Amino acid sequence: MLSTDAFVENTHFRLKTHPADSVGYKSLARATSDLAAMGATPRYFLLTLALPKNLTSDWLDDFLKGMARAARELRISAIGGDTTTAAAVSISITVVGEAARGRAIPRSGARPGDLIYVSGKLGRAQLGLELVLGGEARNPRFRAAVQPHLYPKIQLALGEWLAQNHLTTAMMDISDGLSTDLTRLCAASSGGARVWADKIPCVIIPQAAATKLAKRKLDPLQMALHGGDDYELLFTVSPRDEKKIRQAPHHSHLVAIGEITRNRKLQLVDAGRRLPLKPLGWDPF
């Protein structure tokens, strides 16, 4: 199985605000997340890197250290690639993985009545991004808050477990925001969704971060719905298998937030009101 991902300066990160080791770590982690979302095991990766000549010393060293750290955590090895010069940093990574025949999980298998699960709190990456853009990437006071954005943890063990136990009907990662990625899953599965706002595990904004970002007027629910970059898993489960999910790794973090519907509408049920759930997550264009 193959997954490829681009990570581009001024589109996905900024040199002035994002540490080089984070750029290296995150570029490999996000490329690997697509394999986790299929229940596959990553094995190897290829790196194509274009960068300005003035970044070939300290910045490149730190970039490679971050990528090496991610490779160790993900148990994945580099097997090749290419480098060249460019006016801005451009990274392209291809990850090679494997899954047992018939075990890979598509995003197209959800059926009406299936429960919709997410694997952890959503919106944490956006909180980290807001702090990083405010120049707080290296501030020890906000270290825990910026980690999900700078060094996202990929749900490999959970993805593999779900595939091995045939418990999911559809799955993908939340890279562009719950609203956008759920829209894609429903489109692939020819269905719709009803999501309960009070069930969504939203980011908790620490007081120090709330004070720092007071002018941004951040809303945890909106961050969870549209923030993106969380790399949690979004998956669907038949109601008859709901109890079996409790045996999954870190099952206490798994939350049912809604259900697949027969019509193709996406609705957010909030305080008794049924509102259209529009895909307002990340869009590079």
C-alpha positions in Angstrom: 0.0 0.0 0.0 1.2 3.5 -0.8 0.5 7.0 0.6 2.0 10.2 -0.6 1.8 13.7 1.0 3.2 17.2 0.3 4.3 19.6 3.0 5.1 23.1 1.6 6.5 26.3 3.1 3.9 29.1 3.6 1.1 26.6 2.9 1.6 24.1 5.7 4.3 25.8 7.8 6.3 28.9 8.2 10.1 29.1 8.7 9.8 32.0 11.2 7.3 30.3 13.5 7.8 26.5 13.1 10.9 24.8 14.4 12.8 22.8 11.8 12.7 19.6 13.8 8.9 19.9 13.9 8.7 20.3 10.1 10.7 17.1 9.7 8.7 15.2 12.3 5.3 16.3 11.1 6.0 15.8 7.4 6.6 12.1 8.0 3.9 11.7 10.6 1.1 13.2 8.5 2.2 11.1 5.4 2.0 8.0 7.6 -1.4 8.8 9.0 -3.2 7.9 5.8 -1.9 4.3 6.2 -3.0 4.2 9.8 -6.5 5.2 8.6 -6.6 2.1 6.4 -5.4 -0.2 9.2 -2.1 -0.8 7.4 1.4 -1.1 8.9 4.0 1.4 7.5 7.4 -0.1 6.5 9.4 2.4 4.4 9.4 5.9 3.1 10.9 8.0 0.3 11.7 11.7 0.7 11.9 14.3 -2.0 13.2 17.6 -0.5 13.6 21.0 -2.2 15.1 23.9 -0.2 17.1 27.1 -0.5 20.8 26.8 -0.2 20.9 28.9 2.9 19.0 26.2 4.8 21.4 23.3 4.0 23.3 23.7 7.3 21.6 24.1 10.8 18.0 24.1 9.5 18.5 20.9 7.5 20.3 19.2 10.5 17.3 19.9 12.8 14.8 18.9 10.1 16.5 15.5 9.7 16.7 15.1 13.5 12.9 15.6 13.7 12.3 13.2 10.8 14.5 10.6 12.4 12.6 10.9 15.7 9.3 10.3 13.9 10.8 7.4 12.0 11.9 5.7 15.2 8.5 6.2 16.8 6.7 4.9 13.7 9.2 2.1 13.2 9.7 3.1 9.6 12.9 3.3 7.5 14.0 5.6 4.7 14.8 3.8 1.5 15.5 6.6 -0.9 14.4 9.9 -2.4 15.9 13.0 -4.0 17.1 16.6 -3.0 17.3 19.8 -5.0 17.4 23.5 -4.6 14.3 25.8 -4.7 13.2 29.2 -3.6 11.0 27.8 -0.8 11.0 24.5 1.1 8.9 21.8 -0.5 8.7 18.3 1.0 7.1 15.2 -0.6 7.0 11.9 1.2 5.8 8.5 -0.1 5.1 5.9 2.5 5.0 2.2 1.8 3.0 -0.1 4.0 1.2 -3.4 4.1 -2.0 -4.9 5.3 -3.3 -8.5 5.2 -5.4 -9.4 2.2 -8.9 -8.2 2.7 -8.1 -6.3 5.9 -7.5 -2.8 4.6 -10.3 -0.4 5.7 -11.8 1.9 3.0 -13.7 5.1 3.6 -16.6 3.8 1.5 -18.2 1.1 3.7 -20.3 3.0 6.1 -24.0 2.0 6.2 -27.2 3.7 7.6 -27.3 3.1 11.4 -23.6 2.7 11.8 -22.2 4.7 14.8 -19.6 7.4 14.1 -16.5 7.4 16.3 -13.5 9.6 16.8 -10.3 8.5 18.6 -9.6 11.6 20.8 -10.1 15.3 21.5 -10.5 17.5 18.5 -9.3 21.0 18.0 -6.1 20.6 19.9 -4.0 21.1 16.8 -5.7 24.4 16.0 -5.1 25.6 19.5 -1.4 24.7 19.0 -1.4 26.5 15.7 -2.8 29.7 17.1 -0.1 29.7 19.8 2.7 28.9 17.3 1.6 31.7 14.9 1.7 34.0 18.0 5.4 33.2 18.4 4.9 30.7 21.3 6.3 27.6 19.7 9.3 27.5 22.1 7.7 29.0 25.2 7.9 26.3 28.0 4.6 27.7 29.4 2.7 26.5 26.3 4.7 23.3 25.6 1.9 20.9 26.1 -0.6 23.0 24.2 1.6 23.3 21.0 2.6 19.6 20.9 -0.5 18.3 19.0 0.2 20.8 16.2 4.0 20.5 16.1 4.4 16.8 16.8 1.1 15.0 16.1 0.8 11.4 17.4 -0.5 9.0 14.8 -3.0 6.3 15.7 -1.2 3.4 14.2 -1.9 0.8 16.9 -5.6 1.6 16.9 -5.8 1.5 13.1 -4.1 -1.9 13.0 -6.3 -3.3 15.8 -9.5 -2.2 14.2 -8.4 -3.8 10.9 -7.3 -7.0 12.5 -10.6 -7.4 14.3 -12.9 -6.4 11.4 -14.8 -3.9 13.6 -15.0 -0.9 11.3 -17.1 -0.4 8.2 -15.3 2.8 7.1 -12.3 4.8 8.3 -10.1 7.8 7.5 -8.0 10.2 9.5 -9.1 13.7 10.5 -6.5 15.8 8.7 -8.7 18.6 7.3 -11.3 18.9 10.0 -14.1 16.7 11.2 -16.7 18.6 9.1 -14.7 18.2 5.9 -13.5 14.7 6.5 -16.9 13.3 7.6 -18.3 14.9 4.4 -15.8 12.9 2.4 -16.5 9.7 4.2 -20.3 10.1 3.7 -19.8 10.9 0.1 -17.7 7.8 -0.5 -20.3 5.7 1.4 -23.3 7.3 -0.4 -24.9 8.3 2.9 -25.3 11.2 5.3 -24.6 11.8 9.0 -26.2 13.1 12.2 -23.7 14.4 14.7 -24.5 15.2 18.3 -22.6 18.4 19.4 -22.6 17.5 23.0 -20.8 14.2 22.3 -17.9 15.7 20.4 -14.7 15.6 22.5 -13.6 19.2 22.2 -10.3 20.7 23.0 -9.9 22.2 26.5 -8.3 25.6 26.4 -6.0 26.2 29.4 -6.5 29.6 31.1 -3.0 30.8 30.1 -3.7 30.0 26.4 -7.2 31.6 26.7 -5.6 34.8 28.1 -2.9 34.8 25.4 -5.4 34.3 22.6 -8.3 36.4 24.0 -8.6 38.5 20.9 -9.2 35.4 18.8 -12.4 34.5 20.7 -11.8 30.8 20.2 -14.8 28.4 20.3 -13.9 24.8 21.3 -16.8 23.3 19.4 -16.0 25.2 16.2 -12.3 24.2 16.6 -13.3 20.6 17.0 -15.6 20.7 13.9 -13.4 22.6 11.5 -9.9 23.0 13.0 -8.1 20.1 11.2 -4.6 18.7 11.6 -5.6 16.5 14.6 -4.8 13.2 12.8 -7.2 11.3 15.0 -9.2 8.5 13.4 -12.8 8.9 12.2 -14.5 5.5 11.8 -17.9 3.9 11.7 -19.0 0.8 13.6 -22.1 -1.4 13.3 -24.2 -1.1 16.5 -23.9 -4.8 17.1 -20.1 -4.4 17.5 -20.3 -1.4 19.9 -19.4 -3.5 22.9 -16.3 -5.0 21.2 -14.9 -1.5 20.7 -14.3 -1.4 24.4 -11.4 -3.9 23.9 -9.5 -1.5 21.6 -6.2 0.2 22.6 -6.9 3.3 24.7 -10.7 2.6 24.3 -11.5 5.2 26.9 -10.5 7.9 24.3 -12.9 6.5 21.7 -16.2 8.4 21.5 -19.4 7.8 19.5 -20.4 11.2 18.2 -23.2 10.4 15.8 -24.7 8.0 13.3 -24.8 7.4 9.6 -28.1 8.2 7.9 -29.7 7.0 4.7 -30.2 10.5 3.2 -27.1 12.3 2.1 -27.5 15.3 4.4 -25.0 16.1 7.2 -26.7 17.5 10.3 -25.3 18.8 13.7 -27.8 18.3 16.5 -27.0 21.2 19.0 -29.3 22.0 21.9 -32.2 20.2 20.2 -31.8 22.1 16.9 -30.8 20.3 13.7 -28.4 22.4 11.8 -26.7 21.8 8.5 -23.1 20.6 9.0 -21.1 22.3 6.3 -17.5 21.2 5.4 -15.6 24.3 6.7 -12.3 22.6 7.4 -8.9 23.0 5.7 -9.0 23.8 1.9 -5.6 24.5 0.3 -7.3 26.3 -2.6 
